Amino acid sequence: MLEAIRRTIVVLRQKQILHKLGVVISITVIGIACYVLYHMLRGIDTNEVIEAIKSTESSDVALAGLLFGIGRSALIPKDRKVLEGSESLKTNGES
């Protein structure tokens, strides 16, 4: 059974069916997200949003930016490790 699955995956990779399937799934997910966002946001009053932004204190915006930067910088070592791992796979002839 396991060998049959492996053979199937090899055939799908050779014919690039997995790649094409991934592209189709990605486009479908993006389309669904756009549809949902459109229907969720169409009732929002833009003037109300602009007023809310204007009434937000600068210190709150600065604090939010600082915390975002700290959170993002905490992910950088993990991202580097993943990228280094994928590069070592390519140099070993695997992909």
Secondary structure, 3 states (H helix, E strand, C coil): CHHHHHHHHHHHHHCCHHHHHHHHHHHHHHHHHHHHHHHHHCCCCHHHHHHHHHHCCHHHHHHHHHHHHHHHHHHHHHHHHHHHHHHHHHHCCCC
